């Protein structure tokens, strides 16, 4: 992604009130990034190569999680 890391995108989505489940897929092993992503609510942090089952489980978790329930978000900027 040009100019924006996955963690930055996740932060921006969260700040905007988005409840879209996030699954990170990366070729780099970064325990700090993994911890930050999970703390921020990521469904999964998969390292390449991963098996089909891991991806399917992550997608299922994202679908079944209450991530899409509306929550109170103040968009007034105050």
Residue, then its C-alpha position, 0 to 999 in steps of 0.5 A: x500500500x502506497x504511503x500507508x501501512x496496514x496498521x495505519x489503515x486499521x487505526x484510520x478505520x477504527x478512528x472513523x468508527x468502522x467495525x469492519x473485521x481486519x485480517x492481516x496477511x504478511x510475509x514479514x515476521x514482526x511480533x510487535x506489529x502482530x501485538x499492535x494489530x491484535x490489541x487494536x482488534x484484528x481478527x488474525x495476523x497470518x504469515x505467508x505461507x499459510x494454509x487454507x484452513x487458517x484463512x477460512x478460520x480467520x474469515x469465519x471469526x470475522x463474520x461471527x464476531x460482533x464486529x458489525x454491531x452498530x456502536x455510538x460514534x460521535x461524528x461531530x468532531x467535538 
